[in-house]
Amino acid sequence: MQSIPAVCFFLVIGTALLLVVPAIAIEEKVVLYQTDFSNDPGWTTNSPSHFYWDVPLEMYHFETEGGTNGYSFIPVDYTVGPFILEYDLIVSSLEKGGAFRFGMTSTDMDISTGVNVLSIFEELQGNQIMAIAVIDQNNHLHEKTSQFQSYCGDLPKCETKQFAENTTYHILIRYNDELTQADIKITDKSTGELVWGYFVPIGMELYPLSRLAITTKGDYQIGNNAEGYIDNVILVTYRPIVPTTVITTVPTTPPATIPPTTLPTPTESPLSFTAILCALGAGFGLIVGRRGRR
């Protein structure tokens, strides 16, 4: 038989779980931005010949080059909290030192200053490298690349991961504001095979982030072009659901009126002839009895 303290312990734990579970389940997924480029996305760019909506392909074309400060962006209604950014990418050509950078940025859209969370596909030391780079509001860079020295150090059987040109990749970037970290996952869209993925600890919440942007601001290398297309962009966040109190008025039905019960009024019934004779007989008997005792 369990002791009373043990029973109390399990009751406390069970109650705590009942209180915690509803708290976890009061968030909703909110789509902040989504486009498949079947219609004009209306992105803002300072270089329309390099960044534009390709109508026949229904994708968005980019050509990045250092030293041009070229960019293309769309504002998003994001302030704080976690987010997930997904998109498809095809890099059709990549020069030495070239790089494609896309992600969430501040209004500056500068790759060398905060705040930004960027996915990067670049040529680096003869390799076609993938990376995730975060610059916080204190201008600290948190970065991991698919070079083996960066993401796995001295671990055995670890090798540099590369991407290929003219291949469609699906990129997923997640930012967790509670864990204060970001991660990236890159898969081959045709096969679903994981190409590379990793995370970066940040150590603080990021703000402000207000744009989805392809950018070369802060890249001053000349002749390092990268060209290709992006497609199927979606940005989501998770926001708490604020419960609303609904006052329900229960209709009251008036009680049914019960007619008063009318009791019959008692009436005096006339004395029967037999009762009168009995009464006279009893009186006569009393008189005779009294005379007999004299």
N, C-alpha and C positions, 0 to 999 in steps of 0.2 A: 504493500500500500504506500502511495506516495505521501511524503510529509507535506504539511501545510505550506512551509516556505517554498517547496518545489512547485506546488500548484500555483501559488501566488506569482512565482517567477514566470511561469508559462502564460499566465493570464496577462501579466504586464507586457511580455513580449508580443503576444497576440494582439493586444490593444494597440501597441505601438505600430505594428505592421498595418493594421486597419487604418491608422491615422496617416501613415506614410504613403501607402499605395495611392490614395486619391490625389495626394499632392504631386506625385510623379505624373499622373495621367491628365493634368489640366493644361496641356500645351497643344497648340494646333499648328499645322504646317501652313505657311503662307507663301504663295508664289509672288515674289517681288518683281520678277521680269522673266519673260519667255518669248522666244521667237525662233521660227524655223526658216526665216528669210524667204518665205513664199510671198511676202509683201514687203514693201519698202520699210526697213526698220527705223529710218529717220535718225541714224547716228550722226553726230557732229564730228567733222574732221577739218583739219587745216591743210589737207593735201588730197583733194578729190581724185587726183590721178593715181594715187597710191592706195587709197582706202575707199572702197565703193561697193554698193550692192550689185552683184552680178545677176542680172535678171534671168538669162537663160538657164544658168546653173542653180538659181535660187540658193545661193550661198553668199558669204561676204568675203570679198577679196582684200588682201593686205599685201603691201610691199614695204618692208621696214628698211631704213638705212640710217646709220649713225650720222650725227652732225646736222640732221634736218629738223630735229624736234618734232617729227611727225607723230600724229596721234589720231585716234578715232574713239569716241566714247558715247555712252548713253547714261544719263543720270538715273539713279535708283533710289527708291524710298527705303533706305536702310539707315538705322541709327546705331543700335547696339544689339547684342545677342549673337547666337550662333548663325552661321550661314553655310549653305552648300551651293557651289557653282559647278555646273556640268556643261560641257560643250564637245563638239567634234572638231578635229583639226586635220588638215592635209598640208604638209610642207612640200611644195613642188620644186623649190630650188633654195639652196643655202650656200652663200659665199663664206670664205674664210672669215671667222670672227663675227659672222652674222647671227642674229638672234630674233626670235619672235617672243614677245612678252605680253601676256594677257591675264587680267584678273581684276580684283577690287582695288581701287585707289582713292586717294583724297582728290581734291580739286587740282592739286599741283601735277598729278600724273607723272612724277619724276621717279626714275628707277634708282636714284642715288639718295633720296631723302624720303622720310616717312610722310604719310602712312600708306603702305601698300601690301597686298598679298598677291603674288604673281606666280603663274606657271611660266616656265621658260624652256624653249627648245632652241639650242644654239650649237654652233660649231666651236669647239674648244680643243686646241692641241691635236687637231686632226680627227677628233671624234665628234659624233653628233649626240650631244648630251642633253638630258632632261634635268630639270631642277625645280625646286620650290624655294622662293625667296620671300621673306617677310622683313619689312623695315617698320619698326615701331615708332611711336611719337617722340622717342628720345633719339631717333636716327640710328638705332642699333640694328645691324643686319643679322638675321637668322636665316641660314641657307643650308640646304643639302642638295647635292647633285648626284647624278647616277654614276659618277666616277667612283671606283671602288674605294679610293682613299677617303672620299667624303662620307659615304654612307655606311661603310662596313669596316673601315680601318684595316686592322691586321687579322680579321677573321679568315679562316681558311675557306677555300673554294668560293671566294667572292670575286666577282669580275665586274668590269665596267659595262653598264647597260646602255645600248644605243638605239635610236629610232631610225627609221628609213624614210627616204623621200617618197612622195606619191603613194603613201599608205595612210589610210584613215584610222585615226586614233580617237578613243573616247577618254576625256580627261575629267576627273572628279577632284575638286578641291574642297576641303572641309575646314572650317574654323570653329573651334570650341572655345567659347568665352569663359566657361567655368574651369576647364583644364588649362586655359591660356596656351593653346597649341594649335598648329595647323598641319594638315597632311595632304598628300597628293596620291592619286592612284591613276595609272595610265594603262589602258588595255587596247589591244588590237581589236577594232570594231568588227572586223569580218570573222574573227575566230573567237573573240571573247577572252583570249589569252592575256594574262597579266604581263606587261612589259617591264614596269618598274613602279615602285611606290615607297614613300617614306614620310616621316613627320619631322617637324621642328618645334621644340619648346620655345615659348615666347616669354612667359613669366609675367605678363601684364595684359589687361584688356586693350584692344585696339580701338582707336577713334581718332579723327572721324574717317569713315569710309563711305563714299557717296557716289562712286561711279564705277561702271564696268568699262575698262579701257584697254585698247591696244596702244602701246606707247614706245617711243624711242627717246623721250626727253631724258637727258642725263647720259645718253650714249653719244660719245664724241668721235668714235672711230669712223673713218671714211671708207666707203666702198665695201661695206660688210652687209650687203643686201640679203634679205630673207623674204621669200614670196610664197603665197599659198592661200588657203581658204579656211574659214571657220563656219560652223553650222550648228543648229539645234542647241542654242544657248538657253539655259534655264538657271535662275537664281532663286533659292528659297531660304526662308528662315523659319524659326519656331518661336511663337509668341504665346505667353500665358493667356488662358481664357479667363476673363473676368466674369464670375457668376453674377447673374442679375436676379434680384429678388422679385418674384411675381406674387402679388397678394391675390389670393383666390378667395372670392366672396362666395360662401356657401349659401345658396338660396334657401330661405326659410319658408316653409309651407305652413300657413296658419292652421291651427288645429280645427278639425271638423266640428261644426256646431252640433252638439247633441241636444235634441229637444228635451226639456225637463219632463221627468216622469210624473204624471198626474195620478196620485193615489186616490181611489174612490173614497168619498166622505162617508164615514159609518153612519147609518140611520137606525133609529130605535124601532125595533120590531114589535108589533102589538102582542100583548100577553094572550096566550091561548086559553081557551075555555077550561081545559083540564088543569092548567096551572092555577087558575082562580079557585076552582073547587078544592084543590089540594091545600091552598092557603087558608080557605075558610074552614076546612076540616081540621087543620092544625090549630087554628085559633079556638075552635069549639072544644077540642080535646084539652087544651090548657085550662079553659074555664071549668070544665067538669072535674078535672083533677084537683083544682084548688078547693072546690066545694066539698069534695070527698074528704079532704084533710081537716075540715072544720069540726 
